[in-house]
Amino acid sequence: MLMTKRLLILPLMGILLLSAPISMVAASAETFSIEQTIEEEITISVNGQWVVINGAQGQTLEVVSLTGRRVMTLKIESPAQRVELNVPKGCYILKIGKVVRKVAIQ
């Protein structure tokens, strides 16, 4: 009798334990990979006053000073865009969507 109860309970417990976590893990892994892919595609490189932005077409570039003041906002029109920043030399924060970079403008 004890053996019969174990045989019935174990498969039911396995089904209950495995069904919910698998669907939850699959959904969260899928969401993470999409966000990670989007962030990895955007690249920002600086050379003096020039900034080259790749993979951010249709998004907005924000240039913010270290004091938190927005210095410049620019719409990215092409997949690879070169922008001259007409700002004084110093450190700035560049934001494009969720991608944020601290850069030195010389």
ABEGO torsion letter per residue (X at the ends): XAAAAAAAAAAAAAAAAAAAAAAAAAAAAAAAAAAAAAAAABBBBBBEABBBBBGABGBBBBBBBAAGBBABBBBBABABBBBBBBBBBEBBBBBBEABBBBBBBX
